[in-house]
Amino acid sequence: MANSPTGDSVLARLDRVLSTFSAADSLLSAAEIARRTGLPPATAHRLCRDMAELGWLESLPAGYMVGTRLWEMTNRSAPTMKLAVRARPYLSDVHTVMGQHVQLGVIEGHEVLFVDRLSAREAPRIHGGVAGRLPLHVSATGLVLLAHASPEFRTFYRTFYRTHHQEAAPSQIISEDRLEQVRQQGYCAQTGVIEREVTGVAVPIRQRGRSVVAALGVVTDDDDVARRPAPWVQMLQIAARGIQREISGRT
């Protein structure tokens, strides 16, 4: 399928176009897309026009946005979206009681991908959002997923961070002792890894009571949570068990 001067396939070029969009840059001109992707302007214009005709992009006077066709296809078939839909009532229950950020995350590559999040006006400002990503070790949600990943993946993650980042992930956070502690106690609580004085608490979600497929977490600046996480953990675990019944009882 390599039919471009650079050897890129059509699919690779489409992926490059879609990857230019983000929450901060949801509307881009074809010229800006060409600049960000490195595609020739004529090629970028043609791809954007064709993608808009298919509904993958939406054409507006000021440029292009990601179209509803992709949203429709993703919600209809992607396993992560099905998980988010089934988990949403339980996130809502936790959110109503806690009044803080409540989020659902899965491992995607070497990061945690947040497939859903509910926030409150009083909650602290934090990094990321729905469809946002973070290194696994910097959030409690991600650290729960890392702790329950295979030994081979945990080794890969440490090696990856040493290779691709100037500063390796703090050894005390991703040490086997720390990850074993998370597995044994059934939750992760950590403060100040990204935002100072902000605490994350998270618990695992299992498929049919066995393998961990997601993590449910809350993020707050309530000082009492760092000192006494047990009530928050209990509520998250009740919600996690409800989600587990949803995803294990239906296919």
N, C-alpha and C positions, 0 to 999 in steps of 0.2 A: 504493500500500500504506500510505499515511499514514492510519492510523485511530486515532490517539491525540490527546489534547488538545494535545500539543506538536508534533504533525505527524510524529513518529517512525514509521517503518515497524515492522512486527513484527520483521523481521530486524535492524533497528538496535537495537531493545530487547533482543533475544536477545544481540547482540554486546556490548552494554553490560553485561549480566549476566555473561557469560563473562569479560569483561575485568577484572572485579573480583578474580578469583582470581590468585594468584601463588604462588611457592614459599614465601614467608613467610606467606601467608594462603591456605592450601589448604582450610580449613574455615571457612565463613561462615554466619551465620544469615540467614534471609530478611529480617529487620529491618535487619541490617547491609548486605545487598545493596541494599535499598531506599535506605538512606542514601547509599551510595557511588554509586549510579547516578542518584539524584534521581528515581526512579520512585515513584509512590504506593505505600504499603505493600501495599494489596490487590492492585495490579498485580504487584508483585514476588513476592508469595506465590503468585499464580496462575501466573506464568511459571515460577517455580522448580518448582512442583508438576508442571506440564505437561512441563518439560524432564526432570524425574526419571522420569516415565512413559516417555519416549522413550529414556532411557539417557544423555542428554547431561549430566545431573547425577546424583549419587548422594545419596539422602536418608538422613541419619543423625539420631539423636536430638538431637545438638548443632547440626545445621545441614546444609549442603550442601557437596559436593565435586564437582569435575569428574568426569563419568562415564567409564566405559570405552568407551562407544559412540563418542565422539569420537576416542579413542586408536585404536580399531579402524579407523575410517574413514580417519584420517590415515595410519596405517601401511600401509593397503592401496593408497592412491591418491596421496598427496602426493609430488611429485618429490623434495623435500628429504628425506623419510623413506626413500625408495628409495636415495638417495645415501648416507644415513647407514648403512643396512643393508649396502650393498656395500663401504663404506669401513671398517666396523668391524674386520674382521680385520687390516687394515693399521695402524689406530690401536692395536690390541692389540699388534702386533709392536713398534711404536715405544715404546709404554708399558712393555712388558716390559724392553726394553733400557735406556731412559732413566730410568724410575722417577719421572717428573714428569708435570705436567698435559699431556695431548695433546688437541687440540681441532680440530674441523672447523667451518668457518664459511662462510656465504654472505651476499651482500648482500640485505637486506630493507628496502625503503624507503631511508632514509638511514643505516642502521645495519648492523653485522654481527650476524647471527643465528647463534648457536652451535647447530648441529643435533646435535652429539655431543661428549662430553668424557669422557676417562678420567683419573682422578686417583690419586695415591699418598699414603700417609699422611705420607711425609717431604716432600712438595711444599709450597710456601708457600701460605698462604691468599690467594685472589684473588677479584676481583669476578666475578659472573655464574656461569652454569652452563648445562646443557642447556636450550634454549629461552630462554636469556637473551640480552640485546642490549647492545651498547655502541656509542658513536660510532665510526665507522670508523677515525679517526686515532689512537685511544688504545690500540689493540692491534696487534701485528705482523700478526695474521691479517687484521684489518680493513684495515690499510694496504696489504697485498698486493692485496686486492680493489679498493681505491680506485685504486691505481697502474695496474691493468689495466682499469679501467672506461673508458668512452668519454670523450673530451675534454669533451663536453657535460655528462656526469654530474659530472665533476670540478669544472667551473665551478659547477654547481648546488650541489654540496656546500659549496664555500667560501661561496657566497652564503647558503645555508641557515644555516650556522653563524653568520655575521655577523648575520643577521636574528633568529634564535631563541635565541641564547645571549648572556648578558652578556659573556662572554669568548670571543672568536673562537678557533677552533682555531689553535694556534701555527703561524705562517706558515712557520717553518723545517721543520715536520713535513710539511705538505701542499703545499709549494711544488712547482712543476713539476720543478725540479732534483732535489729529494728523491725524487719519484715516479719520475722517469726513472732515477735511481740504482737504485731497487728493481727496476724492469723490467729494466735492463741486467745487474745482478748475479744476478738470478733468485731473490732472497730478501729478506726484511726482518728486521733485528735492531734492537731498541730497548730501552732500559733506563729504568725509573723514571718512565714517563709516568703510570701509575696508582699502582702500589705502588712505593715507594722500594726500590731495589736488587733489583728483580725484572725479569728479562729475558724478552722474548718473541722467538721466532724462527719465521718462517713462510715457506712456499713456495706457489706457485700450483698448482692442479689444473685441467687443461684438458680440454675436451670434444673428443674426436677430434683431439687435438694442436693445437687452434686456440684458440678462445675460452676464457677463464678462467671457470669456473663455481663454484669454491670455493677455499678456502685451508686448508692443513694447518699447524698450529702447535704449538709446545711452549712452556710457560711455566715458568720455573725461577728459583731464587735462587742458583744455582751461579755464583760469580764468574767462573769460567773460561769460561763460555759467552759472556759479553759480550766477553772478550778474544780468544777463539778459537772463533768460531761455526762454522767450516768443518766439523768432524766431525758436528755436529748438523744442519747444512744438508744434508750428504750423505745422512744417514739419512732425513731428511724427504723429500728428493727421490726416493730409492728407493721409499719408501712412496707418494708422490704418483704416480709412474709406474705403480705397481700399481693404484691407484685409477683412473687414467686408462684403463688397459686394461679394467677392469671396466665403467666407464660408457660406454666407446666401443664395446666389443665386443658389448654387449647393449642392447636397448631395452626 
